[in-house]
């Protein structure tokens, strides 16, 4: 659609929003100059190429169909599809589920939301392309929390139920991926982690979930919350599957929004020798001191750390008091960071990289037509972000972002002495499935991700590995390492798994 010349009323209204008291003479002048600038916009559009399907040509793609409740009693899937991977490769013949905020060309992507339901991306996310080139077949899009906004397992298409007990939820926001792995419906799945969204459902469903070092895996083609915290990550039945998948999807990408530099990538599965005799682990005291913690969960995690000590690791308690405030810091950052992403049509501005025009144009239309259907937490964050931005000129956002630098240094200081930090992935059992309880009420008590969120801000790698069970429900141990030392994190998890 050609760019329309703005009217005097357009600029006057926009000026009010920008706190500009424009005179009639100024408005007439700016309208004249805007008309001259239209040629620049026409030049940009003249270079626009036709969209190309996917990242690889000549690939068998079956766009699939929605999954029924009879076929999927735990509500793990949004769409079943089939995209054939290349012959050969490290993952040849593996069946993979993709979280429904990660683009698979030609297959509907809903982000677990009725707002963007019906959107079909025209090219693959980078992680999708890399999986296909490694030989994996994509068999479906997994369900997720509505716009990745909660950590319980509530999608616009219904709750994602826990595979161990359907009176409980799977956790989120990558709950569908966790359930698909736990029920042996896929070999591995891809999730995305903005505040624990890979690690928490992995813990609740009894599988392995890894949040890689920030920038290790490109986020291009994935829909996130805020570029500073978005991480795609593998989820699997065991550490080896996760490690093999990580090797295939890791590596720098010139189209990634955040990191253009070469990043170190290892053959992570080859590093899994299970030897932790030279490993030093700091048990993070504050990770066990969260409000509302379940003592049985904490004890189960302590027992798992004891097993690592029995295997030869040196284990000592460490303290980082600021860890207890990290969720508050994260929340303040997220409100205005999310406001920028949403007002930037789901992608934001200012990044020197490839922009997904298909998503930007579609999301812009959807949110203007259906913002009332956004989940309560998203509405709350947008309102708080807009309020503090307008009334307090981003002073709280700036202070919180500066505190992230301080928090990062505190973790780094401890990690100079210890190889890993250890704590519960979540300090509670999975949330109960309460059909009569609405999402507004759930917002009043959500402490599921408090240990997980700080490492999205600081970028440290973290894995959740099964630690045991409480009342028949899985419990996860989270191990956190230095940035780009994902191999050590995964090897310690492998040692515990083998024990």
Buried (B, 14 or more C-beta within 10 A) or exposed (E): EEBEEBEEEBBBEEBEEEEEEBEEEBBEEBBEEBEEEBEEEEEEEEEEEEEEBBBBEEBEBBBBEBBEEEEBEBBBBBBBBBBBBBEEBBBEEBBBBBBBBBBBBBBBBBBBBBBBBEBBBBBBBBBBBBBBBBBBBBBBBBBBBBBBBBBBBBBBBBBBBBBBBBEBBBBBBBBBBBBBBBBEBBBBBBBBBBBBBBBBBBBBBBBBBBBBBBBBBBBBBBBBBBBBBBBBBBBBBBBBBBBBBBBBBBBBBEBBBBBEEEBBBBEBBEBBEBBBEEBBBBBBBBBBBBEEBBEBBBBBBBEBBEBBBEBEBBBEEBEBEBBBEBBEBBBBBBBBBBBBBBBBBBBBEEEEBBBBEBBBEBBBEBBEEBEEBBBBBBBBBBEBBBEBBEEEEBEBBEEBBEBBEEBBEBBEEBBEEBBBBBBBBBBBBBBEBEEEEEBEEBBEEBBBBBBBBBBBBBBBBBBBBBBBBBEEBBBBBBBBBBBBBBBBBBBBBBBBBEE
